[in-house]
């Protein structure tokens, strides 16, 4: 069976897979959207009708639902505006710009009518959230149909979405429609849109967008009527004529949790079919300053796809689109919007990161408001690994930059636990270092604890068991435990739920009765297993491995050709650990804790002892 045809089968398997998240069998809601949109490119307004079939797979009866109205954030006095005005280090793209928007520049989504199975509903608009009281409760296992008429205005490009961005892209249409909030084992996730990212319900999208015929659209889904032209159709295929100067673009997206698109009258549209059959689309401005780089980007994107397919899991959709738009780089279902006026290395780098989000967010769809470090950190880890291969960077540790960023955070005095809601960080810089860098170090350091081969297998098993689902941190931890045989709750808790730091030291080395006695010290609160490498005077190297008792298991030798001695476990509560090397001190030249520097020890100056 073709992989692309397995999407619906994989979706059905969600409900057969019974791994527990919170002492309950796993379940997730389902929603199918049908939308018809008419866009006016002269005044940047649009009207829409939406039919939404919602299936309640939860064990709970629901008496209300919530929709996100994201564009309402782009209005003076909104939570996003006030937060940007008050935080010490506002995003440079936002600052005070929302507060200065005029009525014809703001964004909004206004609901004109909403019904449930034909019955008119009452609702309240609370900023970026629509609070809806149901005409009839939705019992477990039942489906209901909501019909909505709405209209919107596209804001001036400020953050992610908007019109006429700095590079002249007309429409970056992300988070542009009334989007049903997620309900899961924790309850409703009707979070206001303040600055960060998103959480959505899995389902199928059928979207028709009517727009000026001069515009080309790229985005989520598979185009159902490629004969409209603009580079989608096959050579020689007869193009249909516009109606009243407009085309209606019809997209269908199976089993996604978002729908985004961008449009511009000057897009160049290129296509490349990757080795696995995925059609890669590229939409970028007809600007001589960027065309060469965008051409060179295309085969590298295919290389990135191959890397992620091999090291995470197979891309399950028919197409992926890289689109010039937005305000930097941001991932969406089956596509990304990136700014295009970059040097080639930056263009490939941002594509590598956003493309990787397809796996770590759009397939393993974590709640980004609560577990932002999982999607951003895991993405940073795998995209840095991919860039090292695809761009032949030859970095001995592709994660070194993430470690250094984490060290600055951990010693800054501004670090907050990674369990902090994405919008609740006191500083944007602290959020960024925690989500991206510390999140990437979580993954790389896990490889130190369980072994690189086990880490690689964990990532693949995580994909196998959790794509098309909403995993939590505990779900990833359990995959790592299953692969490694180790107990890892201590690692998840200390690293993500506290700001405890790792700091080990070689406290003392001395000769006792013709042998070398070594005392190590745990100076930080966070425990770790220890790899100690000893270099003898004859330049022979050997390793000493000290397991952490609470792991209840051991990792294999990362260097099989090097002699390794496994010592007794180190109980965490003991601040020091002493052992003996069966040779005199005169035969030892140096020793180092974690010579590979994969342990995030905040003070590496005391990790090495050298004979004076």
N, C-alpha and C positions, 0 to 999 in steps of 0.2 A: 504494500500500500504506500502511495506517495506521502511523504512527510506532511506536505501542506494539507492533505485531506484528513490528517489525524487531529486537527485542531478541535473539532467538535467531540471526537472520541476522548481527547485529553480533558476536555471540559467536563464530560460526564464522569470521568474518573475522579474528579474532585470530591464527589459525594460518596464514592466507594472507598476513598482513602481515609482511614480512621485514626490517624495519629493525633494525639490530644494536644491542644494548645493550653487549655485552662480547665483540665478535668472534664472536658466534654469532647465528644467526637467532632471532628472538623466539619464545618459547614460554611457556606458563603452565599450571599445574596446574588441575584441575577437581574439584569435590566436590559431591555432591548429598546433602542431609540430609532424612531423614524422622524426625520426633520426635513422641512422644506424652507429654504432661506432665500430671500430676495435682497440683494445688496445694492445700495445706491452709492456709487463711487464718487459722486459729486459732493455729497454732504456727509458721507461716512456713517450713514444710518442703515439699519436693516430691519426687516420684519421676518418673523418666523412662526411656524406652527410645529408643534412637537407632539408625537404620540409615543408614550412611554409605557411599556408593559413591565411591571415590577413583580418579581416572584420572591415570596418570603420563604426562604429555606431555613430560617431560624426556628428555634423551639418556642419563640415568643409571639404573642399577638400584638400587632402594631396599631396604635390609634392615631399616630401622627407621622409625618415624614418631613424632611428638610431638603431644600435645594440650595446649592451655592449660586450666587449671583456675583461672580468675581469682578466684572467690570465696574461694579458700584464702588470698588476701592479707589478708583481714579476720580475722586471728587474732593474738593476742599472740605476739611473737617472729618474725613473718613479715618478709620483706625490706622490705615496704612500711612496716611498723611501725618497724623498727629504723632505716631510712633517715629517716623522719620525726622520730624521736627525736634523730638526730645532725646533721641538716642545720641550718645556722645560721638559715635563715629558713623554717621548716616551713610548709606549706600550712595556713592557718587553719582549714580544714574537717577536717583530719586531726590535726595536733599529736600528742598522746599518747592520742587516743581509742581507737585499736586496742588499745593495751596494756591498757586497762581493760575490754575486753569480757568478759562472762561467757559460760559455755558455751552458754547459750540465746540469746546475742546475736551470736555469731561467724558468719562465713560459711564454708561449705565446699561442695565437690563431691566426692563419694566414688564411685568406680567399683566396682560390684559384680561385673560380669562383662564381658569383652571378647573377642570372637572375630573371626577373619579367615576368611571363606568357611567358617564352621562350626568352625574349629579354635580352641581356647582359647589365648589369648595370655598371655605373662608381661609384667609391666610394673612400673615403679617410680614412686612419687609423689615428686617432688623440688620441694617448695614449690608453686608455681603451674603446674608443668609435669609432665605424665605422659609418661614415657619408655617406649616400647613396642618390644619385639623382635618382629619379624614371624615368622609360621610359615613363610611362603614369600616370597621377594623379589618385588618388583613391577618387572617389566621395562619398558623404554620402550614406551609405547603400550598397556600393559595396564591393566585396571581390577580393583579388588578391593573386596570388601564387608566392612565392619566393622559388627558389631552390639554395642551396649553397653547395659547396664542401669546406671543411676546414681541417686543421690539427693543432694539438696542442702538447705542451709539458707540462707535469705536473711539477710544480716547487717543489723544496725542501720545505717540510712543514714549513711554517712561520706563516701565518695568515689564519685560517679557512680551506683553501684548501691546498692540497699538498701531497707529497709522503714521506713515512717513517717518520711518526711523532715520537715524543719522546717516545711513548709507543710501537713503532714498527709496527703500522698499515701501510700497504703498500700503500693504495690509499684512500685519502679523496677527493672525486670528487664533489666539490660544486662550483657553478658558473663557470662551466667548458665548457659551450657551447656558441656559439653566441646567445645572448638573446635579443629579440626585446625590445626596450625601451617603456615605457608607454606614451601614449598620453591621456590627459583628459581635463576637462574644463579649466585648467590652461595652457594647451599647452604640449609640449614635456618635458619629464623628462630624459634627456640624461646626467645624472650626471656622472662625472669621478669617478672611484673607487679609493678612497684614504685611507679609513680606516673603514668606517661605513657600514651600512646595505643597504637594497635593496628595489626595487619597480618593480612590474612586471605586465604583462597582463594576465588576466584570459583566460584559454583555456584547451584543452585536449592534452595530451602527449602520443605518441606511440613510445617507445624507444627500440631499440635492441642493446645490448652491447656484442660484441664478445671478449672473454678474455681467457687466459690460464685456462684449465679445473681444475687446482688445486685450483683456487680462488673461494671463496664464495662472493656473492654480496647481500647487503641489501640497501634499500633506498626508494625513492618515487615510488608509483604505486603498482599495483597488478601484480604478476608474472603470465604470461600466459602459461608458459611451466614448471610447477613444477617437471615434470618427469626428469629434469636434475639432481635432487638429492640435495645434500647439506642440507638435512633436510626440504626442502619445501614440498616434495611429501608426499602422504599418505603411511602408512605402507604397505609393500608388492607391492607398485607400481613399475613397471619396469622402471629403469632409462635408458635414451638414452645414446648412446656412443658419446664421443667427436669427432669432425672432425678436423683432423690435430692438435690434442692436445688442441683444444679450444672448449668451449661451447659458444653458443649464448643465452644470457638471454633476454627475451622479457617482457617488463613491459608496462602496460597501466595505465595512471593516469587521471581520469576524473575531469575536472573543478578545476584545480590548477593554480598557477602562478609561479611555479618553479619546477625544477627536480634535485634531488641530489642523489648520491650513494657513497658507500664505498665498498672496496674489499680487501680481505686478504686471503692468503692460510691457515691460522691457526685459522679462526673464529670458535668458537662454536656457533651454532644457536639453540635457544630455542624458543618455541611458547607457548602462553597462550591465550585462548579464554575468553574474558571478559564477564560480565553479559549481556551487550547489543549486544553481537555477534561480536564485533570488535576483530580481531586476532592481538594480540600483539606479535611482533617479537623482539628478543634480539640477537645481534651479538657482541661477545666479544672474546678477545684473549684467547687461551688455555694456561692460566697462572695460576698456582696453587695459586698465591698470591691474585688473584682477583675473582676467580670462586665463592667462597662462598658468597661474597657480591652481585655478579650479580644474583645469584639464589634468594637471599632474596629481591632483587630489584623488581622482577617480580610481586608478588602479590601486592606490594605497588603501582606499576604502574597501575594495574587494579583499585585499590582504588582511585588513583588520577583521572583516567578516569571517574569513577562514580561521584566523587565530581564535576568535571568540567561539566559533562553532566547535573547535577542537578542545579548547581548554575550559569551556563552561558547558555548552550544550547547543544543539542545532537551532538555528533561527527558524521559526515555524511559519512565518508569513511569506507571501508571494513577492512583496516589494518593500524597499526602504528608501526614503527620500532625504537627501541632505539639501537644505534650503537656506539661502541667504535671507536673513530677516532677524527680527528681535533685537536684543540689546547686548548680546554676548554669546552665550551658548546655553541652550535649554532643550531637554529631551521631551519628546512626546511619543504617542503611540505610532509606530511604524515610520517615524520621521524625527528630525531635529531641525531647529532654527538656530543658525549661527551667523554672527557678523562675518562678512567676507573679505573685508579690506585688511588682510593680515599677510605676514610673510608666510612662506610655504610651511615651515616647521610649525608655526602657530596654527595654521589652518588644519594641518593633519592632526596636530595634538588635540585641538578642541573637538574635531570630529571623532577621534579615538575615544575621548571621554564621553561625549554625548551618545555615541553609538553603543558604548558599553552599558549605558543606562537601559538599553533595551532589555538586557538580561537582568541587571540589578535595579529594578524598579518596574519596568513594563512587562516583565515575565514573572519574576519573583517580586510581587507588588507589596512591599512593606508600606506601613503607614509613615510617610515622610515627616509628618508633624511630630510624631513621637519617637521615631527611630531613624532620624535623618542620617545618622552615622552609618547605617547599614547600606542605604542606596548610594550615598555620596562616597563613603569610605571604601566600600567594596568595589565601586566603579573606579575610584582613583587607583586602587591596588591593581586591578586587572588591566586597566588602560595603560598604566606605567609599565607593566610587564609586557604588554603588547607592543608599545612603542619601542621598547628596548630591542625587540625582535624585528618588527616591521621596518624600523628606521636604522637598524644595525648600529644602535648606540653604544653597544659594548660596555654598559655600565655593570660593574661587579655586583652592585646592589641597586636595582632600579627604584627601591623605596627609600633611599638615603635622604632625599629631599623631604619626604613625609616625616621621617624620624626627626630631622632637624626642626621642622615646623612644630612638631609635637613638643620637643624639648623647650622651645621658646614659650609655648603655651603653658607647659607644666611649671615653669619657673617664673611666670609673669605675675602671678597673684590674681589673675582674672579667670582662671579655669573654673568651669562648672561641670557637674557630672553630665555624661552623655544622655542620661535620662531626662534632661531638661527639655521641655517643649521647644521646638525650633524657633518659635517667636519670643521665647522668654530669656534669651541670653542677654546679659547686660551690655555686651559689645558685639557688633557684627564680626569683628576680627576673631573674637573668641568662638563664635558659632562656626566660622569658616575653618579654623584650625581644628576644632573638635570634630566637626562632621567629616571633613575631607581627610585631613592628615592623621588625626588620631584614629579615625575609622579605618584608614588604610593600614596603619601600624597594627591595629587589632588583628587584621588578617595575616600580615607578614609575621608578626610575633607568634601567632598561633602555629605557623610553620616551624618556628623554633621549638615550640613546646611539644608538638605531636610529630614533627618531621615533615619535610617538604612533600614527600610522596603522599603522606596521609592528608596533608592540606589539599593537594591537587585532587585527590579522590573525594574529599569532603565537598569541594566546590561542585564537582560533577554530580555527586549524589544529591546535593542541595537543589541543583537544577532539576534532576530527574524527579524528585519527590515534591517539589514546590513550585514549578512553573505553572502559570495560570491560577495561582493561589495568592493568599496574603500571609506570608510567613512572619513570625515574630523573632526577636533575638533568641528566645529559648529554642525555637525550632532549628535555627542554624547550629546552636550549641549541641543539640541532640544528634544532629547529623555528624558533627565532629566526634562526639563521644562514640557513636556507633562504629565509625571507621577506625578510630584509634584505640578503643577499649579503655580510654582514660576518663576519669571524672573531671569535668571542666567547669562546674558551677562557680568555683572560686575565681576562675579567670573572667568569666562573664560579669560577675558581680563587681569584683575589684576594678576592672578596667572601665566598665560602662556606668556603674551606679555610684562610684566614688571618685574622688580625685587623688586617691592614694598613688604614690609613686614608687618606682623600682629603683633601688640603690644598693648594690652589693659592693663589697670591698675585700681585697686581700689584706687582712689585718696584720698578720704576722707570719713570717717564715723563718724557721730556725732548725739547726741540727740537734737531734736528741738521740744519743746512743747509736751514732753512725747512720741514722736515717733522717729524712727531712720531714719535719712536722709543719703542717700548713693550717692556719686558722683563717676562716672566712667570716665575714660579718654581714648580716642583713641590716642595713641602716634605714631603708625605706619600709613603709607598711605593707606594700604589695609583695607577696611571695612569688618566687619563680624557681623552676629547676635550674641547675647550674651545669654548664659545660666549661670545664677548666682545661686549658691546653698548656702542656709543659714542654719547653724546649730544652734539651740536654746540651751539655758542652760539646758533644759529638754531633750536634745538630739533628739528632733524632727527635721526632715529635711523638708525644703520646697524649691521650685525653683521659680525663677523669670526669665521670658523669655522676651527679648527685641528684637523684629524683626528689621531687617534692612529695612528701608523704600523702598529702590529701589528693594527689592525682590517682593513687591506687593502681598505677601501672607505669611502665617505662617506655621510652622511645628507643628505636633502633639507632645504631651508630651512624651518624650522618656522613662519616668518612670511613667506610669499611676497610680501606687499606691502612688505616692508622690504628695502632693498638689502643684499645679503650678499656679502662677499668671502671666497673660500676660499683659505686660505694653505697653505704647505707642511706636510707631516706633521711631527708632533713625535715623535721617537724617545724611548721611555720613559727610557732610561738618561741622557739629557741633563737635568740639573736645571733649566736655564733655557732660555728660548726668546725670541728678539728679532725683532720685525718693525717695519715702518714704515707709518704712516698718511700718506697723501699730502695732508696739509694742515698748516699751522702749528699749534703748540700753542695759540695765541691763539684758534683757532676751535673748540677742544674744551672742553666744560664738565665732562664726567664720563665714566667708563667702568666697566663692571661685568662680572665673570665670572659667567655663569649667573644672569641677572636673574630667571629663573623659579624659581630655587632648587629645581631638580630633581636637582642633583648633591649628594650627601651630603657636602659639604665640612664638616669638623668645626670649622673656624675661618673664618667668613664675614666677620669683621671686616677681613680683608685682601683681600677680593674686589672692593672698590670704591675707585676713585681719583676724587677731586673736586678741581677746580681751587681753589686757595686764594685 
